Amino acid sequence: KKVATDCEARFKEVMANIDLLKEIMENNLLALDELLRLRTKEVELGSKLDVIAVLDFSVGKLDLPQISEDLPEDLFAKDPSLVNGMDDTMKCTDGQFEDGEFGIEE
């Protein structure tokens, strides 16, 4: 596809040059006058391309870091105490916390 695109661009350039030479010959234009006209067009089109590039700005084109899909869903929980459905309050039954690690001494 790149070869076809390059070939098409070169073909268009050759056709434009042929048309330009025909116009110069038909109108007896001086080469310097035509060069000045083309330089003006170059500036106009360059400015237009710059504006288009700015208008075509998209966040999708930015190189942003990606979040791994391997991370647990609750990693970014709004309330960290609710991660995995747990809260910070531990239940105590018969002088022992629910996890069995600590006892309440009376």
N, C-alpha and C positions, 0 to 999 in steps of 0.2 A: 504494500500500500504506500510506503514511504517513497518508493521509486516512482510510482504513478503520480503522487503529489508533487514531487520534485520536477518531474517531466512536464506536468501541467503548468507549474509556475514558470518554468523556462519558456514554454510555448507562449504563454500569455505575455511574457516580457518581450519576446521576439516580435509578436504581433503588435504590441504597443510601440516598439521601436520602428517598425515598418510604417505604421499609421503616422507616427511623428515625422518621419522623413518625407512621407507623401504630403503632409500638411505644410512642411517647410518648403518643399519644392513648389507646391501649388500657390502658396501665398507669398513666396519670395521673402520669407522671414529671415532675419539675421540670426545666426546661431546664438549670439550673445543675448538677444532679446528672448529667445526661447529658453535659454539656460536660466535667465532671471525669472521667467514665468514658472518654470519647473521648480526652482528653489522656493518660490513663494508657496506653491502647492505642497512641497515637501514639508514646510513648516506647518501649514494648515492641517495636513493629514497627520503629522506627528503629534500635534496638540490634541487632535480629535482622538487618536489612539490612546493617549495618556488619560484622557477623561473617561474613555470607555473602560480602561483597565481599573480605574478607581471605582467606577460604578459597578463593576463586576466583582467587587470584593465579597468574599464569602467566608464565614467562619469555618466551613468545611475544608477550605484550602490551608488553614493554619496547621502547623505541626504541633498538635496538642498531645500531651501524654494520655495514654489509654489506661482505663481501669481494667484490671484483670477480672475475667469472669470466674476465676477460681476463688475469689474472696467470698467469705460468708455473707449472706444477704443482710444480716443484722449488724454488719461492721459499721455502717453509717447510720445507726438508729439515732433518732432525735433524743431519746432519753436512755443513756447508757445503762441505767439501772434496770431497764426492761429487756435487755439483751437475752435472747433465748427464753423469753417469757418469764424470767426471774425478776424479783425485786430485791431490794436490800434488806428487807425484814426477814429474819430467820424465825422459824417456828420452834418453840421449846416445849417438849413434852417430857414429863417425869424427870426434870432436872437435866435433860440432855437436849442439845440442839438437834435439829432434824438431820444434819449431816453426820452427827455422831462424834465430831472431833472434840468438842468442848462440853464440859458439864457445868452446871450452876451449883456452886457450893453455898449451902445455907448455914 
